[in-house]
Amino acid sequence: MQKTKSYNGIDLLEKILEFIEMVPDYKQTTLNSINENKPRLIRLKRIESLVSAFFPENQSESLKSKLKEMFSSKKIDLDFILSGDFIEKRDVQEYLELINQVKYEIQNFGSDEIDIADLKNVFIAFVEYKKCIRKILGFNSGWLSVSRKTSMFTIRVTDSISSNLAGKYDKIDEALEILINPKRKSFTEIELISKFNFPKENLEEIDSDNW
């Protein structure tokens, strides 16, 4: 029996990072321009669904407006998430778990006062670092076949370095999860489909058909 997949806040971020890797000029991309590109369209619809789930409309009118703009305007706007602006809409008390962790790990240094601006800066820094990690881990993903010793040499050397990152950035993902999803909510794919219009299409099959 296939296990039902559940989604957390970090899954939303991963999908956004994947999308902007596929669409580097996403800031200049319109919704209409990807309407015929099913792999990109389904990915964007998944992002829309997860944003709706983790940032409910009743959180605040300003956030509600931002989310509406994100998916109804002509331009694709994911920077509201990537910039950490959503953190400014929340009460610092929601982040006591992360604040206490920071104070525990960084003692006898600086002030114990941590505000929303500090947390937003952590989010921005970790997102940028995660982009770098994804780039390094995917460095050799473009190879379809190898016929030269020199090519295999470059792959093996770079992979031997990149492999050292495996499992070493869990703490970054944990902090990002808390910042996105401080209430530790989790949604099954069935819930997302029934409540948040998560697309039912099999993305792997779509990618294969559009290769």
C-alpha positions in Angstrom: 0.0 0.0 0.0 1.4 3.4 -1.0 2.1 5.7 1.8 0.3 9.0 1.7 2.7 11.9 1.3 2.6 14.7 3.8 3.9 18.3 3.2 5.5 20.6 5.6 6.8 24.2 5.3 10.2 23.1 3.9 8.4 21.4 1.0 7.0 24.7 0.0 10.4 26.3 0.0 11.9 23.4 -1.9 9.3 23.7 -4.6 9.8 27.4 -4.9 13.6 27.0 -5.3 13.1 24.2 -7.9 10.7 26.5 -9.8 13.1 29.5 -9.9 15.9 27.1 -11.0 13.7 26.1 -13.9 12.6 29.7 -14.6 15.5 32.0 -13.7 13.7 35.0 -15.2 10.6 34.2 -13.1 10.2 37.8 -12.1 9.6 38.7 -15.8 7.5 35.6 -16.5 3.7 35.9 -16.8 1.2 33.2 -15.9 0.0 33.2 -19.5 3.5 32.4 -20.7 3.8 29.2 -18.8 0.2 28.1 -19.4 1.2 25.8 -22.3 4.3 24.5 -20.4 2.7 21.8 -18.2 5.7 20.9 -16.1 6.1 24.6 -15.0 2.4 25.2 -14.7 1.8 22.2 -12.4 4.7 23.2 -10.3 3.4 26.7 -9.9 -0.1 25.3 -9.0 1.5 23.1 -6.3 3.2 26.2 -4.9 0.0 28.1 -4.9 -1.7 25.2 -3.0 1.0 25.1 -0.4 1.0 28.8 0.1 -2.7 28.8 0.7 -2.3 26.0 3.3 0.6 27.4 5.2 -0.4 31.1 5.0 -4.2 31.1 5.6 -6.1 34.1 4.3 -7.4 35.0 7.7 -3.9 35.7 9.0 -4.2 39.3 8.0 -5.7 41.5 5.3 -2.3 42.6 4.0 -1.1 38.9 3.7 -4.4 38.0 2.1 -3.8 40.8 -0.5 -0.3 39.7 -1.1 -1.3 36.1 -1.8 -4.1 37.2 -4.1 -1.6 39.4 -6.1 0.9 36.5 -6.2 -1.4 34.2 -8.2 -3.8 36.6 -10.1 -1.5 39.3 -11.4 0.3 39.0 -14.8 3.8 38.5 -13.3 4.8 35.6 -11.2 5.8 36.9 -7.8 7.5 34.5 -5.4 9.6 37.1 -3.6 7.0 37.6 -0.9 8.1 34.2 0.4 11.8 34.3 -0.6 12.3 37.8 1.0 10.9 36.6 4.3 8.4 39.5 4.3 5.7 37.1 5.7 7.7 36.9 8.9 7.0 40.6 9.6 3.3 39.8 9.6 3.7 37.5 12.6 4.2 38.0 16.3 7.7 37.3 17.6 6.1 35.0 20.3 5.3 32.5 17.5 9.1 31.9 17.2 10.0 31.2 20.8 11.2 27.7 19.8 13.8 29.1 17.4 14.7 32.0 19.7 15.4 29.7 22.6 17.5 27.4 20.3 19.6 30.4 19.2 20.1 31.6 22.8 21.1 28.0 23.9 23.6 27.6 21.1 25.0 31.1 21.1 25.8 32.0 24.7 28.0 34.8 26.2 27.8 36.7 22.9 25.9 39.8 22.2 22.4 40.8 23.5 19.8 38.2 24.2 17.2 40.4 22.5 16.0 38.8 19.3 13.3 40.5 17.2 11.4 39.9 14.0 14.0 41.7 11.9 16.7 39.3 13.3 14.6 36.3 12.4 13.9 37.6 8.9 17.7 38.0 8.4 18.2 34.4 9.5 15.6 33.3 6.9 17.2 35.3 4.1 20.7 34.0 4.9 19.6 30.4 5.1 17.6 30.6 1.9 20.6 31.9 0.0 22.8 29.3 1.5 20.3 26.6 0.6 20.4 27.8 -3.0 24.1 27.3 -3.0 23.8 23.8 -1.5 21.2 22.9 -4.2 23.6 24.2 -6.9 26.5 22.2 -5.6 24.5 19.0 -5.1 23.1 19.3 -8.6 26.4 20.2 -10.2 26.7 17.0 -12.2 23.0 16.5 -12.9 23.3 17.8 -16.5 25.4 14.8 -17.7 23.4 12.4 -20.0 26.3 10.2 -20.9 30.1 10.1 -20.5 32.6 8.8 -23.0 35.8 10.5 -22.0 38.1 9.7 -19.0 38.5 13.4 -18.3 34.7 13.8 -18.0 34.5 10.9 -15.6 37.4 12.3 -13.6 35.6 15.7 -13.2 32.4 13.9 -12.1 34.1 11.7 -9.6 36.2 14.5 -8.0 33.3 16.9 -7.7 30.9 14.2 -6.5 33.4 13.1 -3.8 33.4 16.7 -2.5 29.6 17.3 -2.9 28.8 14.0 -1.1 30.2 15.4 2.1 27.2 17.8 2.3 24.7 14.9 2.4 22.8 15.0 5.7 24.9 18.0 7.0 22.3 20.8 6.5 19.4 19.4 8.5 19.8 22.2 11.0 19.3 24.8 8.3 16.1 23.0 7.0 14.9 22.8 10.6 15.3 26.5 11.2 13.6 27.3 7.8 10.7 25.0 8.7 10.1 26.8 12.0 10.3 30.2 10.3 7.8 29.2 7.6 5.7 27.0 9.7 6.1 27.8 13.4 2.9 26.0 14.3 4.3 22.8 12.8 1.3 22.1 10.6 1.4 19.2 8.2 -1.0 18.5 5.3 -1.5 15.2 3.5 -1.8 15.3 -0.3 -5.4 14.2 0.1 -6.1 17.2 2.3 -4.3 19.6 -0.1 -6.3 18.2 -3.0 -9.7 18.5 -1.2 -9.1 21.9 0.5 -6.4 23.8 -1.4 -6.8 22.8 -5.0 -3.5 20.8 -5.1 -3.1 19.4 -8.7 -3.9 15.7 -9.0 -1.6 15.2 -12.0 1.4 12.9 -11.7 4.3 15.3 -12.2 6.8 12.5 -12.9 4.7 11.4 -15.8 4.3 15.0 -17.1 8.0 15.5 -16.9 8.6 12.3 -18.8 6.1 13.2 -21.5 7.6 16.6 -21.9 11.3 15.6 -21.9 
